Amino acid sequence: QLAEAERAAGQARATVRGAGFLATLAAKAPGARVNGAAGATVPDVISVSVPGLTSEALLRGLEELGVIVSAGAACLATKQRQSHVLAALGVPGDHATARISFGRETTAAQLDRAAQALATTWSRYAIIP
């Protein structure tokens, strides 16, 4: 009963924190693309893609800044090719993709730092013609 009572509050909290992450990301990395339709995703998992960078380079750059995320989509997280889900969403194969997951203990400040780190990594390492 306690878990069920907390579920709605937790989802609302995740929605607000995710929106803050996306706002910071849009301001700092306007070339970043959110994968998935608004309202059709879970609030505490955000998939973003950026051009000009491999997913491996993005993950290593984020790790250097103390941010750990996953690459690609959960359905193909350990493969070297693009997920059929990301392809169906129209994500170009040459875009680095990161899956950011967060829990109820994750703070808005931590998500803001993650968005900043993603923007910093992209600006440092991306090769964009």
N, C-alpha and C positions, 0 to 999 in steps of 0.2 A: 504494500500500500504506500509506503514511504517513497519507494522508487518510482511508482506511477505518479505520485503527486509531484515529484521533482522533475519528471520527464518534460512536461510542458515548459517549466521555468528554464530547464537546461537547454531546450531547443531555442527558446527565445534569446537566451544569453549567447548561444553559439551563432545565431543569426546576426545579432548586433556586432559581435566580435569579428565575424567573417566579413560583414559589410565594412567595418573599419579597416580590415586588412586590404580589401579590394579598393577602397578609397585611397589609401596610402600608395598602393601599387599603381593605380591609375595616375596619380600625381607624379610619382617618381619614375615610372617605366611605362609611358603611354603606348609603347609598342607591344606590351604584354596583352595576351588574349586569354580570357576566361573560357574554359572549355565546359560546355553544358549550358542548358537553358536555365535562366533565373527561375527559381521556384521548383525546378524539377530535379534538384540535387539535394543531398543531405547537407545541413547547415555547417557541419564541422569537418567537411572534407572539400577542399577547393583544388581544382586542377587548372593550372595556367601553362601557357606556352609562350615562348619568345623565339623570334627568328635569329638566324646567324650563329647558332651555338648548338653543340651537341648536348644531349641530356647529361652525359657523363661529365662534361666540362661544367655544366651548371651545378650539378651536385657537388663536385669537388670545390668549386668556387664558394658555394654556400657553406660547405663544411669548414673551409678556411676561416669563414666569418662566424663560425659557431652555430650554424643553423643546419639541422639535419632534416631532410625531406626524402620522399621517394620519387623515382622517375616513372614517367609513363602512366599507365592505367593499371589498376589492381589486377585486372584480368590477364595482364601480360607483363607483370613487373620484373620477371627474371629473364625475359627474352631480349634478343638484340634487334628485333624488328619492331616496327610500329604496331601498336595495338589496333585491331580491327574496330574497336570502339572509337578510338581517337580519329581514325581514318573516316569513319561514318559521320563524325562530328565536323569533318572538314578541316582537321588540323593538318597542315602540310607536313610531310615526312622530314623536312629539314628544320623543323622547329624543336627546340629543347622543351621538354614537358616535365613539370614538377607537380607532385601531388602533395598538398599541404594538409595534414590532419592535425586536429587539436582536440583537447579534452576540456573537461570542466575546470581543471586547475590552470589551464593556459590563460595568461593575462592578455589584456588588450595591448599592453606595452610589448610583450613578447611577439605578438603577431605583427605589430608595427615594425619591430626590429627585423622580423623575417621578411616583410615586404621591402624594407630598405635594403637588406642584404641581397635579395633577389635583383633589385634594380642595380645595385652596385656591381654585382657579378656580371650581369648582362652588359652594363656599360664598359666594364673592364675587358671582357673576353670575347664579346660578340664580333663576328666578322659580317658586316652588313654592306652589301654593294651599294 
